[in-house]
Amino acid sequence: MQRKIRVGVVDDHPLYRDGVVFAVESENDMEVVAQGESANDAYQIALDKSPDVLLLDMNMPGGGINAVAKIALKCPSTRTLMLTVVDGEDEVRSVLRKGARGYLLKGTSSYELANAVRIVSRGQSYVSPSFAAQLIMSRGAEDSDTKEASGMFPELSEREERILLLIHRGLSNRLIGDELGLTEKTVKGYVTTIMEKLHVRNRVEAAMMAAERTSGRKQ
């Protein structure tokens, strides 16, 4: 008899968590081995139960992203799958970089949930088709913007220019760090240098200068 996929479910809303547990338990090839409601619970479940897949809420106490990063580092055999209401592109990219194997919205069907759990349990990644298309289109637009703006800021290094473009897009230092694989402190240092080189007083003025130069190039 084939071994069932062992699943953990962590969400701080009991009613919703019960629904997810019911959906998972309804599948013949899956079983729920543990439940929790916080990032600490998620990490402890990964340590104690070693589920094949751990379903996590993004906004649970302690932070879903923090739980994902810790589990990916300490319990790599447990694959994390985010199930959340957060649908921002930056959040999706950030949590996938931290080690999550999949990302689903809480409005997903039980069929898609079960399919995602199976895919992630095999070591593959799963992102809802609508998310995948959105991320690909966004990445293409970012690459295009980077190429068009290249060389328009001769006073900046290539890395500084990339950070300036992300500031222009409205990203915080933390999200810029996630995008480029840098610490928030390192990004803050780059931002200070960028403002000094551009002779602007704050990141808003830096973003405005970036908008002016890029729009002038496109005309």
Backbone bond lengths (Angstrom), bond angles and torsions (degrees), N, CA, C in turn:
res aa  C-N    CA-C-N  psi(-1)  N-CA   C-N-CA  omega(-1)  CA-C   N-CA-C  phi
1 M - - - 1.470 - - 1.529 110.08 -
2 Q 1.321 115.70 132.34 1.459 120.18 -177.31 1.529 110.99 -69.34
3 R 1.332 115.79 137.05 1.457 120.47 179.77 1.526 110.48 -67.38
4 K 1.334 115.73 139.44 1.458 120.23 179.97 1.529 110.77 -75.91
5 I 1.326 115.41 152.67 1.462 121.15 175.08 1.521 107.67 -73.16
6 R 1.321 116.95 123.66 1.459 121.97 -177.43 1.522 109.07 -90.69
7 V 1.329 115.50 123.14 1.463 121.16 -171.76 1.527 111.05 -122.91
8 G 1.337 116.19 139.31 1.454 122.70 171.96 1.525 108.37 -111.61
9 V 1.314 118.13 145.26 1.460 122.63 -178.75 1.524 109.13 -127.35
10 V 1.339 116.57 121.00 1.464 120.72 -178.51 1.526 109.56 -127.55
11 D 1.338 115.44 115.02 1.467 122.16 179.87 1.523 107.18 -157.79
12 D 1.333 116.81 137.84 1.458 119.32 -176.12 1.534 113.77 -84.80
13 H 1.330 118.24 4.96 1.469 122.14 175.00 1.531 108.11 -106.66
14 P 1.328 117.29 102.17 1.478 121.22 -173.94 1.527 113.86 -54.55
15 L 1.323 117.48 -41.40 1.459 119.84 -177.37 1.523 110.83 -64.58
16 Y 1.321 116.50 -44.47 1.464 119.53 178.59 1.525 110.47 -67.08
17 R 1.331 116.59 -42.04 1.463 120.33 179.61 1.529 110.78 -59.46
18 D 1.335 115.84 -40.86 1.467 119.64 178.37 1.526 111.06 -60.87
19 G 1.339 115.94 -38.18 1.463 119.80 179.31 1.517 112.01 -65.42
20 V 1.336 116.66 -41.22 1.456 120.93 178.72 1.529 110.32 -65.89
21 V 1.322 115.87 -42.82 1.467 120.44 178.77 1.525 110.01 -60.06
22 F 1.330 116.33 -43.96 1.463 120.51 179.82 1.525 110.67 -61.79
23 A 1.348 116.72 -43.45 1.466 121.01 -179.47 1.525 110.91 -62.71
24 V 1.329 116.92 -42.24 1.467 120.87 -179.72 1.524 110.68 -67.70
25 E 1.333 115.91 -46.03 1.470 120.21 -177.88 1.529 112.20 -66.64
26 S 1.334 116.97 -18.65 1.464 120.55 179.08 1.520 112.42 -74.93
27 E 1.342 116.27 -14.23 1.457 121.03 179.57 1.536 109.65 -87.70
28 N 1.309 117.14 132.40 1.469 121.50 -176.21 1.526 113.84 -65.17
29 D 1.334 116.17 -23.81 1.464 119.25 -175.71 1.531 113.30 -103.17
30 M 1.344 116.83 15.57 1.465 120.05 -178.29 1.519 111.12 -133.63
31 E 1.338 115.03 154.94 1.460 120.90 173.31 1.524 109.35 -147.30
32 V 1.331 116.50 143.17 1.460 121.65 176.85 1.524 108.20 -89.77
33 V 1.334 116.03 121.42 1.463 120.46 -176.33 1.525 113.09 -101.66
34 A 1.348 117.14 -14.35 1.463 119.49 -179.77 1.526 110.01 -166.58
35 Q 1.345 114.69 155.27 1.449 121.37 177.26 1.525 109.74 -133.91
36 G 1.351 116.58 154.18 1.459 120.68 177.62 1.509 111.01 -159.23
37 E 1.320 115.82 -178.62 1.467 118.96 -176.66 1.522 114.14 -138.46
38 S 1.328 118.73 8.11 1.460 120.80 -178.42 1.527 110.83 -147.41
39 A 1.340 115.28 169.66 1.466 120.42 177.89 1.522 110.62 -61.92
40 N 1.331 116.67 -38.40 1.466 119.86 177.79 1.529 111.17 -63.42
41 D 1.342 115.84 -40.55 1.464 119.75 177.02 1.528 110.33 -60.83
42 A 1.329 115.63 -43.78 1.465 120.56 -178.13 1.526 110.73 -59.55
43 Y 1.321 116.45 -46.50 1.461 120.91 -179.05 1.532 110.61 -64.62
44 Q 1.327 116.24 -41.84 1.463 120.20 -179.21 1.526 111.01 -65.98
45 I 1.336 116.11 -38.75 1.470 120.05 177.53 1.529 110.29 -63.13
46 A 1.339 115.94 -42.13 1.466 119.95 178.98 1.527 110.56 -61.90
47 L 1.340 117.13 -39.63 1.453 121.65 179.89 1.528 112.19 -69.98
48 D 1.340 115.69 -46.81 1.467 120.29 -171.43 1.530 113.83 -84.26
49 K 1.341 116.06 -37.24 1.460 119.81 -172.37 1.527 114.04 -106.70
50 S 1.327 116.46 -20.56 1.475 121.61 -178.14 1.526 112.56 46.35
51 P 1.343 118.09 55.40 1.465 119.28 178.29 1.519 110.41 -64.99
52 D 1.330 115.82 154.44 1.464 119.44 176.45 1.522 110.47 -66.94
53 V 1.331 115.43 -40.62 1.464 121.67 -179.28 1.524 108.94 -134.09
54 L 1.330 115.69 136.10 1.456 121.49 178.03 1.519 108.43 -119.64
55 L 1.335 116.60 114.46 1.463 122.56 178.80 1.522 108.73 -85.10
56 L 1.324 116.69 124.24 1.461 121.39 -174.17 1.521 112.11 -125.91
57 D 1.325 115.72 145.97 1.463 121.92 172.21 1.526 108.65 -89.51
58 M 1.319 117.73 138.63 1.453 121.85 -179.31 1.526 112.35 -64.65
59 N 1.340 117.20 -41.38 1.466 121.47 -170.72 1.522 114.51 -103.19
60 M 1.310 117.99 24.04 1.456 119.85 179.06 1.535 110.03 -73.37
61 P 1.327 118.44 161.43 1.473 121.26 178.62 1.526 111.81 -53.17
62 G 1.307 115.83 131.34 1.462 120.65 -177.78 1.510 113.30 93.98
63 G 1.342 117.03 -16.69 1.460 121.18 175.59 1.514 114.43 87.05
64 G 1.323 115.81 121.81 1.451 120.95 179.64 1.516 113.03 -63.78
65 I 1.341 116.79 -38.39 1.469 120.16 -179.21 1.528 110.52 -64.03
66 N 1.349 116.10 -40.53 1.462 119.66 178.23 1.529 110.66 -61.65
67 A 1.332 115.74 -41.75 1.467 119.77 179.60 1.523 110.91 -63.86
68 V 1.332 116.66 -42.67 1.466 121.24 -179.91 1.526 111.03 -59.30
69 A 1.331 116.26 -47.60 1.464 120.88 -177.67 1.531 111.16 -62.25
70 K 1.323 116.46 -42.65 1.458 120.94 -177.95 1.530 111.27 -68.32
71 I 1.331 115.79 -42.13 1.464 120.26 -179.89 1.520 111.07 -67.11
72 A 1.332 116.68 -40.91 1.468 120.50 179.27 1.527 111.00 -60.68
73 L 1.332 115.70 -34.49 1.468 120.62 -178.23 1.521 112.27 -79.17
74 K 1.338 116.50 -44.48 1.466 121.31 -172.14 1.532 114.20 -96.87
75 C 1.331 116.70 -27.25 1.471 120.35 -176.20 1.523 110.15 -132.56
76 P 1.330 118.30 64.15 1.468 121.36 -173.63 1.526 114.60 -62.91
77 S 1.328 117.75 -18.96 1.468 119.22 179.68 1.524 112.51 -74.64
78 T 1.337 116.38 -17.06 1.468 120.98 176.13 1.522 109.08 -93.51
79 R 1.322 115.95 120.98 1.464 120.01 -179.50 1.523 109.91 -95.45
80 T 1.323 116.68 131.91 1.459 120.98 -176.94 1.524 111.27 -98.11
81 L 1.330 114.90 140.28 1.459 122.42 179.56 1.520 107.47 -129.94
82 M 1.331 116.61 116.07 1.466 121.32 -177.69 1.530 109.89 -80.32
83 L 1.332 115.21 134.80 1.456 122.50 178.07 1.522 105.51 -130.87
84 T 1.349 117.60 104.52 1.450 120.25 -166.01 1.524 112.60 -151.19
85 V 1.343 115.51 168.73 1.468 120.92 175.88 1.526 110.67 -91.34
86 V 1.328 117.73 -9.24 1.461 122.11 -177.49 1.520 109.96 -77.66
87 D 1.358 116.71 121.59 1.463 118.93 -176.48 1.529 113.25 -123.16
88 G 1.338 117.71 19.31 1.455 120.33 178.89 1.521 112.01 -72.97
89 E 1.338 117.00 141.01 1.462 120.98 -178.15 1.523 112.03 -60.18
90 D 1.330 116.54 -40.91 1.460 119.73 -178.20 1.519 111.05 -65.22
91 E 1.334 116.25 -39.31 1.467 119.67 178.93 1.528 110.92 -65.43
92 V 1.333 115.65 -40.52 1.466 119.73 179.39 1.523 109.99 -61.78
93 R 1.332 116.62 -50.17 1.460 120.39 -179.72 1.528 111.10 -59.84
94 S 1.329 115.96 -42.58 1.452 120.47 -176.97 1.525 111.78 -61.39
95 V 1.324 116.73 -47.95 1.465 119.63 -176.53 1.528 111.35 -69.79
96 L 1.330 117.74 -32.39 1.461 119.94 176.73 1.523 110.74 -69.16
97 R 1.337 117.06 -36.86 1.466 120.09 176.96 1.528 111.65 -66.65
98 K 1.314 116.17 -31.67 1.465 120.35 -179.17 1.525 112.12 -73.81
99 G 1.333 116.61 -13.26 1.456 117.96 175.73 1.512 116.37 127.52
100 A 1.340 118.33 -3.45 1.465 119.60 177.88 1.521 109.81 -64.33
101 R 1.328 116.39 144.94 1.463 121.16 -179.84 1.524 112.65 -96.96
102 G 1.338 116.63 -9.71 1.456 118.59 -179.35 1.517 112.00 -162.33
103 Y 1.347 115.53 165.09 1.460 121.30 -176.10 1.521 108.99 -148.25
104 L 1.330 116.29 119.28 1.462 122.18 -179.68 1.521 110.24 -130.79
105 L 1.322 116.39 146.85 1.462 120.63 173.45 1.519 109.95 -82.33
106 K 1.327 116.38 152.69 1.460 120.42 -177.41 1.532 113.08 -68.88
107 G 1.307 118.26 -10.60 1.456 120.24 176.74 1.514 113.15 -88.89
108 T 1.326 116.51 6.74 1.466 120.29 -176.92 1.524 111.51 -67.47
109 S 1.313 115.99 158.38 1.469 120.78 179.14 1.527 110.07 -79.76
110 S 1.328 116.37 160.14 1.463 120.77 177.49 1.534 109.96 -64.01
111 Y 1.338 116.80 -31.10 1.462 120.94 178.59 1.529 110.39 -64.38
112 E 1.352 116.78 -47.00 1.463 119.41 -179.68 1.523 110.63 -67.46
113 L 1.325 117.08 -37.16 1.459 120.45 178.02 1.530 110.46 -59.50
114 A 1.327 116.89 -48.84 1.464 121.28 -179.26 1.526 110.66 -62.88
115 N 1.322 116.55 -40.84 1.464 121.12 178.98 1.522 110.68 -62.68
116 A 1.339 116.11 -42.74 1.464 120.66 179.97 1.522 110.74 -64.62
117 V 1.326 117.43 -42.29 1.465 121.25 179.21 1.531 110.30 -60.24
118 R 1.313 116.93 -42.98 1.470 120.45 179.84 1.534 110.88 -63.44
119 I 1.321 115.92 -44.91 1.472 120.18 -178.57 1.527 110.75 -63.69
120 V 1.331 116.42 -46.94 1.463 121.18 -178.91 1.526 111.11 -65.46
121 S 1.322 116.80 -36.40 1.473 120.09 -179.95 1.527 111.57 -63.54
122 R 1.328 117.16 -23.72 1.467 121.36 179.20 1.534 111.69 -86.50
123 G 1.322 116.32 3.56 1.460 119.53 178.76 1.509 114.06 90.71
124 Q 1.327 116.96 5.19 1.457 121.23 178.68 1.532 109.79 -95.30
125 S 1.304 116.18 170.17 1.466 121.38 179.30 1.523 110.60 -104.09
126 Y 1.329 115.46 150.94 1.457 119.47 178.40 1.524 109.89 -140.06
127 V 1.326 115.14 126.92 1.462 122.54 172.40 1.517 106.54 -131.15
128 S 1.317 117.13 135.95 1.459 120.53 179.70 1.522 110.20 -48.70
129 P 1.337 118.82 138.91 1.460 121.91 -178.10 1.529 113.77 -50.01
130 S 1.339 116.77 -40.37 1.464 119.37 -179.78 1.526 111.03 -64.20
131 F 1.340 117.02 -37.94 1.457 121.85 176.34 1.518 110.89 -65.60
132 A 1.329 116.33 -45.31 1.456 120.89 -177.61 1.520 111.03 -58.00
133 A 1.332 116.58 -46.66 1.465 120.61 179.58 1.523 110.70 -63.29
134 Q 1.331 115.87 -41.32 1.464 120.95 -179.24 1.524 111.09 -63.08
135 L 1.330 116.90 -42.69 1.454 120.88 -178.78 1.522 111.91 -68.49
136 I 1.331 116.62 -39.28 1.464 120.41 178.87 1.524 110.98 -64.12
137 M 1.340 115.92 -44.49 1.463 120.22 179.08 1.524 110.98 -63.82
138 S 1.323 116.05 -41.71 1.465 120.77 -179.66 1.515 110.66 -64.72
139 R 1.349 116.37 -43.16 1.457 120.26 179.74 1.520 111.35 -62.75
140 G 1.333 116.12 -38.57 1.454 119.46 178.15 1.512 111.50 -64.00
141 A 1.338 116.35 -40.94 1.465 121.04 179.09 1.520 110.58 -65.45
142 E 1.348 117.33 -40.21 1.463 120.81 179.67 1.524 110.38 -64.11
143 D 1.335 116.88 -44.42 1.463 120.32 179.59 1.522 110.58 -61.67
144 S 1.335 116.39 -39.57 1.459 120.83 178.95 1.518 111.11 -63.83
145 D 1.348 115.82 -44.21 1.461 120.04 179.51 1.521 110.78 -62.78
146 T 1.340 116.55 -40.02 1.460 120.53 -179.00 1.517 110.94 -63.56
147 K 1.347 116.16 -42.69 1.462 119.98 -179.75 1.522 111.25 -66.20
148 E 1.350 116.32 -41.58 1.461 119.55 -178.22 1.517 110.91 -66.08
149 A 1.335 115.72 -36.95 1.464 118.74 -175.56 1.521 112.01 -83.99
150 S 1.332 118.11 -13.89 1.451 121.41 -176.48 1.522 111.20 -55.76
151 G 1.333 115.95 128.81 1.449 120.74 179.45 1.512 113.71 86.56
152 M 1.309 118.20 -4.69 1.459 121.05 -178.64 1.520 111.76 -84.21
153 F 1.331 116.66 -9.07 1.455 120.88 179.59 1.529 108.19 -127.17
154 P 1.328 117.40 71.20 1.467 120.82 -175.49 1.523 113.20 -61.49
155 E 1.328 116.71 -20.38 1.459 119.65 179.60 1.529 112.77 -77.93
156 L 1.351 116.62 -9.83 1.461 121.41 -177.38 1.524 111.90 -110.60
157 S 1.325 115.41 152.37 1.462 120.23 172.07 1.531 108.00 -75.88
158 E 1.339 115.97 169.59 1.459 119.79 179.85 1.531 111.32 -60.10
159 R 1.324 118.09 -42.16 1.461 122.33 179.24 1.532 110.90 -65.22
160 E 1.332 116.13 -42.10 1.472 120.08 179.81 1.528 110.64 -64.33
161 E 1.337 116.17 -39.49 1.451 119.95 178.83 1.525 110.92 -64.13
162 R 1.318 115.93 -40.52 1.471 119.84 178.95 1.530 110.53 -62.65
163 I 1.327 116.44 -41.92 1.467 120.51 178.59 1.524 110.40 -65.00
164 L 1.332 116.63 -39.47 1.463 120.00 178.48 1.526 110.95 -61.14
165 L 1.319 117.09 -41.36 1.463 120.45 178.60 1.527 111.32 -64.12
166 L 1.328 116.81 -35.08 1.464 120.23 177.95 1.529 110.71 -72.42
167 I 1.319 116.87 -34.02 1.473 120.30 173.46 1.525 109.19 -62.25
168 H 1.336 114.69 -42.82 1.463 120.57 178.45 1.522 111.15 -58.89
169 R 1.342 117.50 -34.07 1.460 121.84 178.72 1.526 112.51 -77.48
170 G 1.329 116.73 -6.08 1.460 120.06 176.09 1.517 115.10 93.32
171 L 1.344 118.20 12.16 1.458 120.46 -178.26 1.527 111.14 -77.32
172 S 1.309 115.85 143.19 1.459 121.92 175.26 1.526 109.41 -76.37
173 N 1.341 116.62 168.38 1.461 119.88 178.20 1.523 111.36 -58.96
174 R 1.331 116.88 -37.98 1.465 120.21 -179.55 1.518 111.17 -64.15
175 L 1.334 116.93 -45.37 1.455 120.19 -179.19 1.530 111.86 -69.98
176 I 1.344 116.34 -33.56 1.471 119.43 175.04 1.531 109.37 -63.06
177 G 1.341 115.76 -40.71 1.450 120.10 177.75 1.522 111.87 -61.51
178 D 1.345 115.96 -42.65 1.466 120.19 177.84 1.522 110.74 -62.69
179 E 1.330 116.52 -38.64 1.460 121.60 -178.25 1.528 111.73 -66.48
180 L 1.337 116.20 -38.49 1.468 120.16 -172.73 1.528 113.56 -106.86
181 G 1.328 117.03 0.47 1.457 119.53 -179.72 1.516 113.03 72.73
182 L 1.348 116.60 35.09 1.465 122.20 -179.96 1.521 110.00 -118.15
183 T 1.326 116.75 159.08 1.460 119.65 174.39 1.529 108.78 -76.64
184 E 1.323 115.32 157.32 1.466 119.59 179.04 1.529 110.88 -61.48
185 K 1.330 116.61 -36.14 1.466 120.95 178.98 1.522 110.90 -64.48
186 T 1.328 117.24 -40.60 1.466 120.95 178.93 1.520 110.76 -64.78
187 V 1.336 116.22 -42.29 1.464 120.22 178.68 1.521 110.05 -62.15
188 K 1.327 116.88 -41.87 1.466 120.68 179.16 1.520 110.88 -58.27
189 G 1.346 116.56 -40.17 1.456 120.31 177.73 1.518 111.88 -64.50
190 Y 1.337 116.80 -41.29 1.464 120.73 176.98 1.530 110.72 -62.29
191 V 1.327 116.22 -43.29 1.468 120.23 -177.95 1.529 110.30 -61.45
192 T 1.331 117.05 -41.31 1.469 120.73 177.79 1.529 110.80 -60.87
193 T 1.333 116.28 -44.18 1.469 120.99 179.07 1.526 111.04 -63.86
194 I 1.329 116.64 -41.05 1.470 121.16 179.38 1.522 110.31 -60.68
195 M 1.323 116.92 -45.59 1.468 120.49 -179.09 1.522 111.13 -64.02
196 E 1.343 116.16 -37.62 1.467 119.52 178.27 1.524 110.94 -65.82
197 K 1.327 117.26 -44.37 1.459 121.43 -178.07 1.525 112.34 -67.73
198 L 1.333 116.33 -33.94 1.464 120.21 -179.14 1.522 112.13 -89.07
199 H 1.331 116.39 -5.21 1.468 122.23 -179.23 1.539 111.72 58.03
200 V 1.322 115.52 46.20 1.464 121.21 175.42 1.524 108.28 -117.16
201 R 1.332 115.76 160.08 1.466 120.26 -173.45 1.527 113.86 -91.49
202 N 1.326 117.47 -23.17 1.464 119.49 -177.20 1.528 109.93 -155.14
203 R 1.334 116.28 175.30 1.464 120.57 -176.57 1.523 112.05 -69.47
204 V 1.329 117.76 -24.34 1.465 120.04 177.26 1.523 110.02 -65.93
205 E 1.336 116.00 -45.48 1.464 119.59 178.37 1.536 110.20 -65.52
206 A 1.325 116.97 -35.83 1.468 120.33 177.37 1.524 110.25 -63.35
207 A 1.343 116.28 -43.20 1.464 120.58 178.80 1.523 111.16 -63.80
208 M 1.337 116.50 -38.32 1.466 120.64 178.93 1.522 110.75 -65.04
209 M 1.329 116.52 -40.00 1.468 119.53 178.23 1.524 110.16 -65.00
210 A 1.326 116.65 -40.41 1.462 120.27 178.47 1.528 109.94 -62.75
211 A 1.330 116.35 -40.71 1.472 120.78 -179.78 1.528 110.49 -63.90
212 E 1.336 116.37 -41.48 1.467 121.06 -179.09 1.534 111.23 -64.16
213 R 1.327 116.41 -45.85 1.472 119.65 -176.59 1.515 111.95 -70.49
214 T 1.344 117.18 -40.74 1.458 119.07 -178.97 1.512 111.00 -70.82
215 S 1.343 117.67 -37.40 1.476 119.23 179.02 1.520 110.11 -68.95
216 G 1.339 116.67 -34.98 1.461 119.58 178.13 1.503 111.93 -66.44
217 R 1.347 116.59 -32.87 1.474 120.96 179.00 1.513 111.10 -70.27
218 K 1.353 116.72 -35.12 1.464 120.60 -175.94 1.527 113.02 -78.24
219 Q 1.337 116.73 -18.23 1.470 119.28 -178.03 1.524 111.40 -75.10
